Structures are given as structure tokens and as C-alpha cells.
Amino acid sequence: MEEFLFLDENKMPDHRDLQKVMVKKYELFKEVIDHVFETYEDSKEEWKFYSKKSGWTMKMMYKKRILFFFKPYNGYFNITFIF
């Protein structure tokens, strides 16, 4: 199982941090995020620290609705959709 990243509650990850850990996959992540912003003007990124074990997770929001959860890992990322 992959180790969670960004476990410091006092340091929310930014796009530079994400680029460092996801390396080549960062561009794919950026395409997804840019597409959401272009398609849904009222969308926003919302980072939340859930626990010292799992660290920071990003929620992509459209108005008050969660579109998906994003979790960065070393060299890749995971997007979880809730239906």
C-alpha cells in the first residue's frame, strides 16, 4: 500500500508541492482541474486535513456540491467520485 503524503497539518500543499511529488502526472492533474474550472465557473479547490495518518486531501467543489476527492501520491494521484 502506498504511503500518504502531506502529513503536516500546518502545511497545506500547493501546486509546487504537488508538481514535485507527482512529477509527470502533474500535467494530467492540471488538465483535469483546468477542465473543471472552464466547465463550471463556480467551482473551487478545497483542501482539508483529515488526520495525521491520511494527511491532506483536496475536494473539488461546484457551488456546495463535491465533484470529487483528489489524493496525491508519489508519482501519481487518485480521484474518487461520489455518486
Backbone as a chain_set.jsonl record, in Angstrom:
{"seq": "MEEFLFLDENKMPDHRDLQKVMVKKYELFKEVIDHVFETYEDSKEEWKFYSKKSGWTMKMMYKKRILFFFKPYNGYFNITFIF", "coords": {"N": [[0.837, -1.187, 0.0], [0.479, 2.232, -0.76], [2.204, 4.979, 0.697], [0.778, 7.702, 2.452], [0.96, 11.203, 1.682], [1.978, 14.561, 2.617], [1.547, 15.078, 5.473], [1.712, 16.964, 7.434], [-0.113, 18.968, 9.387], [0.012, 21.73, 9.562], [0.937, 22.659, 7.149], [-0.436, 23.213, 4.293], [-0.637, 21.636, 1.149], [0.615, 23.07, -1.918], [0.448, 23.937, -5.447], [3.08, 23.747, -6.364], [4.209, 21.921, -4.56], [2.687, 19.664, -5.203], [3.48, 19.234, -7.836], [6.123, 18.47, -7.457], [5.915, 15.936, -6.209], [4.207, 14.378, -7.842], [5.341, 14.456, -10.323], [5.554, 13.599, -13.625], [2.826, 13.077, -13.849], [1.573, 15.294, -12.919], [0.864, 17.137, -14.913], [-1.349, 15.904, -16.118], [-3.135, 15.93, -13.955], [-3.394, 18.731, -13.737], [-4.675, 19.303, -16.173], [-7.182, 18.088, -15.733], [-8.163, 19.611, -13.558], [-8.137, 22.207, -14.693], [-10.008, 21.818, -16.736], [-12.355, 21.403, -15.236], [-12.62, 23.925, -13.989], [-13.01, 25.521, -16.275], [-15.389, 24.463, -17.277], [-17.248, 24.583, -15.185], [-17.919, 27.416, -13.801], [-18.255, 28.299, -11.15], [-16.715, 26.64, -9.596], [-14.368, 25.287, -7.158], [-11.268, 24.609, -5.462], [-10.842, 22.837, -2.5], [-8.987, 22.28, 0.23], [-8.471, 19.882, 2.807], [-7.457, 18.814, 5.991], [-7.554, 15.688, 7.141], [-6.594, 13.7, 8.96], [-3.718, 12.76, 10.999], [-2.749, 10.474, 9.995], [-3.708, 10.128, 7.352], [-3.377, 12.607, 6.145], [-3.447, 15.544, 3.992], [-6.217, 16.158, 1.822], [-7.789, 16.972, -1.237], [-10.835, 18.513, -2.058], [-12.832, 18.866, -4.856], [-15.023, 21.278, -5.597], [-18.305, 22.21, -6.697], [-20.204, 24.875, -6.504], [-21.979, 24.09, -3.73], [-21.607, 21.445, -3.911], [-19.819, 18.389, -3.892], [-17.591, 17.441, -6.324], [-15.464, 15.655, -6.729], [-12.955, 13.831, -4.852], [-9.506, 14.382, -4.383], [-6.386, 12.826, -4.152], [-2.991, 13.037, -3.649], [-0.076, 11.103, -4.527], [3.211, 9.57, -4.501], [4.376, 10.063, -7.601], [1.915, 9.65, -8.822], [-1.722, 10.101, -8.792], [-4.933, 9.946, -7.144], [-8.321, 9.98, -7.919], [-11.475, 10.25, -6.527], [-14.79, 9.627, -7.089], [-18.024, 10.448, -5.92], [-21.085, 9.033, -6.003]], "CA": [[0.0, 0.0, 0.0], [1.242, 3.47, -0.892], [2.241, 5.864, 1.847], [0.151, 9.009, 2.275], [1.865, 12.353, 1.686], [1.483, 15.814, 3.194], [1.012, 14.719, 6.787], [1.88, 18.096, 8.352], [-1.373, 19.724, 9.465], [0.289, 23.164, 9.458], [1.44, 22.992, 5.812], [-1.32, 22.775, 3.217], [0.129, 21.548, -0.098], [0.264, 23.961, -3.021], [0.704, 23.3, -6.739], [4.514, 23.41, -6.464], [4.388, 20.678, -3.803], [2.081, 18.59, -5.985], [4.324, 19.0, -9.007], [7.322, 17.759, -7.003], [5.672, 14.53, -5.88], [3.534, 13.652, -8.923], [6.261, 14.54, -11.455], [4.92, 13.631, -14.948], [1.361, 13.009, -13.729], [1.055, 16.602, -12.538], [0.235, 17.754, -16.087], [-2.673, 15.299, -16.254], [-3.915, 16.521, -12.875], [-3.671, 20.127, -14.103], [-5.689, 19.265, -17.234], [-8.476, 17.784, -15.105], [-8.566, 20.781, -12.768], [-8.437, 23.296, -15.627], [-11.275, 21.487, -17.412], [-13.451, 21.651, -14.284], [-12.768, 25.376, -13.852], [-13.562, 26.056, -17.52], [-16.745, 23.951, -17.471], [-18.088, 25.024, -14.067], [-17.295, 28.668, -13.351], [-18.34, 28.455, -9.691], [-16.009, 25.554, -8.916], [-13.218, 25.686, -6.342], [-10.497, 23.594, -4.747], [-10.911, 22.998, -1.044], [-8.115, 21.323, 0.903], [-8.84, 19.584, 4.18], [-6.601, 17.877, 6.706], [-8.468, 14.756, 7.799], [-5.953, 13.081, 10.118], [-2.265, 12.648, 10.918], [-2.459, 9.241, 9.267], [-4.011, 10.253, 5.916], [-2.896, 13.9, 5.667], [-4.29, 16.479, 3.253], [-6.991, 15.712, 0.667], [-8.471, 18.088, -1.885], [-12.186, 18.32, -2.593], [-13.187, 19.779, -5.941], [-16.412, 21.653, -5.309], [-19.094, 23.056, -7.593], [-21.113, 25.505, -5.548], [-21.844, 23.362, -2.456], [-21.556, 20.033, -4.243], [-18.498, 17.79, -4.092], [-17.458, 16.74, -7.603], [-14.596, 14.514, -6.46], [-11.85, 13.969, -3.915], [-8.21, 14.18, -5.021], [-5.344, 12.445, -3.197], [-1.693, 12.88, -4.322], [0.883, 10.082, -4.093], [4.49, 9.687, -5.202], [4.341, 9.68, -8.994], [0.566, 9.52, -9.362], [-2.781, 10.624, -7.923], [-6.169, 9.187, -7.116], [-9.535, 10.79, -7.874], [-12.612, 9.446, -6.086], [-16.091, 10.231, -7.349], [-19.098, 10.007, -5.046], [-22.375, 9.066, -6.722]], "C": [[0.887, 1.256, 0.0], [1.127, 4.323, 0.365], [1.571, 7.201, 1.521], [1.206, 10.107, 2.376], [1.209, 13.526, 2.397], [0.776, 15.572, 4.533], [1.149, 15.83, 7.825], [0.628, 18.964, 8.303], [-1.168, 21.225, 9.243], [0.755, 23.6, 8.073], [0.518, 22.399, 4.745], [-0.52, 22.714, 1.918], [-0.329, 22.578, -1.121], [0.647, 23.263, -4.327], [2.186, 22.978, -6.953], [4.805, 22.101, -5.736], [3.853, 19.484, -4.594], [2.954, 18.231, -7.187], [5.572, 18.2, -8.631], [7.058, 16.278, -6.781], [5.036, 13.732, -7.023], [4.339, 13.628, -10.215], [5.479, 14.612, -12.777], [3.395, 13.641, -14.874], [0.748, 14.346, -13.337], [0.338, 17.269, -13.706], [-1.168, 17.201, -16.319], [-3.621, 15.846, -15.182], [-4.332, 17.944, -13.235], [-4.724, 20.212, -15.209], [-7.084, 19.023, -16.663], [-9.0, 19.008, -14.37], [-8.95, 21.951, -13.678], [-9.761, 23.058, -16.347], [-12.472, 21.766, -16.493], [-13.686, 23.152, -14.138], [-13.376, 26.017, -15.1], [-15.033, 25.674, -17.702], [-17.708, 24.489, -16.415], [-17.446, 26.254, -13.428], [-17.285, 28.839, -11.833], [-17.606, 27.355, -8.93], [-14.82, 26.096, -8.119], [-12.542, 24.459, -5.751], [-10.642, 23.867, -3.258], [-10.08, 21.893, -0.401], [-8.567, 21.133, 2.339], [-7.858, 18.572, 4.755], [-7.514, 16.962, 7.513], [-7.861, 14.095, 9.03], [-4.44, 13.032, 9.919], [-1.852, 11.414, 10.132], [-2.655, 9.41, 7.762], [-3.599, 11.598, 5.329], [-3.936, 14.722, 4.921], [-4.95, 15.81, 2.056], [-7.691, 16.929, 0.089], [-9.863, 17.648, -2.327], [-12.357, 19.324, -3.723], [-14.682, 20.021, -5.812], [-17.021, 22.435, -6.467], [-20.245, 23.585, -6.762], [-20.953, 24.767, -4.226], [-21.731, 21.854, -2.662], [-20.119, 19.553, -4.435], [-18.511, 17.054, -5.428], [-16.592, 15.492, -7.435], [-13.582, 14.872, -5.39], [-10.561, 13.642, -4.664], [-7.18, 13.882, -3.945], [-4.034, 12.241, -3.954], [-0.852, 11.773, -3.679], [2.189, 10.335, -4.825], [4.343, 9.162, -6.624], [2.964, 9.51, -9.604], [-0.441, 10.166, -8.417], [-4.009, 9.753, -8.062], [-7.322, 10.189, -7.078], [-10.686, 9.855, -7.526], [-13.88, 10.218, -6.325], [-17.124, 9.624, -6.405], [-20.414, 10.145, -5.817], [-23.51, 8.788, -5.767]], "O": [[1.91, 1.312, 0.682], [0.078, 4.372, 1.007], [1.776, 7.76, 0.444], [2.213, 9.957, 3.068], [0.026, 13.481, 2.734], [-0.418, 15.829, 4.689], [0.745, 15.655, 8.974], [0.35, 19.614, 7.295], [-2.08, 21.913, 8.784], [0.952, 24.794, 7.842], [0.668, 21.243, 4.346], [0.21, 23.656, 1.611], [-1.51, 22.919, -1.187], [1.116, 22.125, -4.309], [2.507, 22.023, -7.66], [5.56, 21.266, -6.235], [4.484, 18.428, -4.647], [3.134, 17.055, -7.505], [6.022, 17.35, -9.399], [7.895, 15.445, -7.13], [5.297, 12.537, -7.158], [4.034, 12.844, -11.113], [4.798, 15.609, -13.018], [2.745, 14.174, -15.773], [-0.469, 14.515, -13.413], [-0.697, 17.906, -13.507], [-2.077, 17.949, -16.679], [-4.769, 16.183, -15.473], [-5.492, 18.317, -13.058], [-5.575, 21.102, -15.183], [-8.048, 19.674, -17.064], [-10.156, 19.394, -14.544], [-9.968, 22.606, -13.456], [-10.542, 23.989, -16.544], [-13.484, 22.307, -16.937], [-14.831, 23.602, -14.161], [-14.168, 26.952, -14.993], [-15.826, 26.462, -18.217], [-18.855, 24.812, -16.725], [-16.535, 26.133, -12.61], [-16.377, 29.472, -11.295], [-17.853, 27.16, -7.739], [-14.334, 27.2, -8.366], [-13.163, 23.412, -5.567], [-10.569, 25.016, -2.821], [-10.43, 20.716, -0.479], [-8.989, 22.077, 3.006], [-7.478, 17.605, 4.095], [-8.171, 17.404, 8.455], [-8.542, 13.944, 10.044], [-3.944, 13.238, 8.812], [-0.72, 11.329, 9.656], [-1.861, 8.894, 6.975], [-3.482, 11.713, 4.109], [-5.137, 14.617, 5.174], [-4.332, 15.002, 1.362], [-8.134, 17.81, 0.826], [-10.046, 16.569, -2.89], [-12.057, 20.506, -3.556], [-15.492, 19.099, -5.905], [-16.342, 23.22, -7.129], [-21.143, 22.841, -6.368], [-19.871, 24.815, -3.642], [-21.756, 21.083, -1.703], [-19.307, 20.232, -5.064], [-19.328, 16.159, -5.646], [-16.931, 14.415, -7.926], [-13.375, 16.041, -5.063], [-10.533, 12.727, -5.486], [-7.1, 14.592, -2.943], [-3.958, 11.365, -4.815], [-0.907, 11.542, -2.472], [2.264, 11.22, -5.677], [4.202, 7.957, -6.833], [2.857, 9.248, -10.802], [-0.071, 10.71, -7.377], [-4.113, 8.932, -8.973], [-7.299, 11.136, -6.292], [-10.856, 8.805, -8.145], [-14.041, 11.333, -5.829], [-17.094, 8.425, -6.128], [-20.797, 11.241, -6.225], [-24.671, 8.772, -6.177]]}, "num_chains": 1, "name": "protein.A"}
